[in-house]
Amino acid sequence: MYNTLSVIDGVPALSYTAAQITDLAIRVEDPLCVETTTMFCAMLGTIAGNLALTLGARGGVYIGGGIVPRLGQTFVQSPFRQRFEAKGRFQTYLAAIPTFVVTHPLPAFLGCATLLAQ
C-alpha cells in the first residue's frame, strides 16, 4: 500500500518494512507513512464491519495481530470505527457492536490457562 500511494502521490518510496511504516517515530517524519497507516485502518474498519454484518458478531469484534496493537492512540483516532459503522441502513446495528484491540502478547495462552484451571 505504501509503494502504491507513493506512485499515486508522486513521491519517492523509501524501503521501509511494514513495522517501520507504522512506527510512530518514522510516521512523524514521513507523511506517506501517515497516509498509509490511516488508509490501512480505514480499510480494516470497512472489512471488519462487513464481517460483523455477515457473521452477526453482536458480542464484539476483536482485532489482534502484529500491527494494530502497536498503533495505540493512532488506531483509536483513525477512521476505523467510522468505516466500521458506515453501512447505510445497518449503521445503528453496527454502532451497537463493540470493537476491541487484543494487546496481550500471547492471548491464546490465556484461554488455555482458563480451560486448564476449570
N, C-alpha and C positions, 0 to 999 in steps of 0.2 A: 504494500500500500504506500509506504514511504517513497519508494522509487517511482511509482506511478504518479503520485502527487508532485514529485519534483519535476517530472516531464510536463505535466499539466500547468504547473506554476512557472515553468521556465527557469528553474533554479537548479544548480548542481546538487546531486545527491552525494552525501558522504557515505562511506562504507560502514554504517552502523549496524549493530545487531539489534534484534527486537528489544532485548533488555536495555540497550543503550538508548534507543528511541524513546522508551518510556521512562528512562531515568530522569528524575526531577532536575538534577544539576545540568544535564545536557539539554533538556527541554527549555530551560530558562534562556539558554544561549541560541537555540535553533528554532525559529518559528515553524519550520517544516515538521519538526518533531511534535510540536504542539498541535498542529493541524492534523497530523497522522493519529495521534492519541485521541483527539476529540472525535475524529471520524470513526475510529475503532470502537469507542464507547457508544457512539450513536448507532452504529450498525449492530453492535451486540444488543442494544436495547430493542431494536426492531426484531431481531431474531428471537430474543428471549420472550418478547410479547407474543409473537406468533406461536412459539412453543407453549406458552401458558394457555393460550386460547385452544390450541389443538389438543393438548393433554388435560385441560381442565384443572390446572395447578392452583387450586383455591388456597391451599395452605402456605404457598410461598414458592419462590424461585431462588435457588441457591447458586451463587456464582463462585467458582473456585478456579484453580489453575495457577499458573505462574505469573501472569501479567496483572490481572485486576487486583488481587490482594495487595500488590506493591504500589498501586496508584494512590491509595488513601483518599485524601480530600479531592484530588483531581477527578477521581471517579465519582465521588459524591456530587461535585459541581458540574459534571459532564451532562450532555444531553441524553444519557442512558435512560433515565426514568421518563422523561418527556416522550422519547421514542417508544419506550415500552408501552405506554398508555395510548399512543396515537393510533388508535384503531377504529376511528369513526364511531359507530353506534355501540361499540364494545368498550368505549373508554371508561365508563363507570364501572363495568365489570372488572377491567384490568386495574383500575385505581385502587380497588379493594384488595388486590393481591400484593402481599409484601415481597420485597426482594432483599436478599441478604448476601453479603460477601463473606465467604469462608476464609478466615485468616489463620486458623490453626495449621501449622506446617504438616501435620500428619493426621488429618481428620478421620481417616478410615480406622486408625487405631483407637480412637475414642469410642467408636461404635463397637469394635471388637472387645474392648475392655468392659464396656457396659454389658454386652452379651455374656462374657465370662463371669462377671460379677453376679449375674442372675442365676 
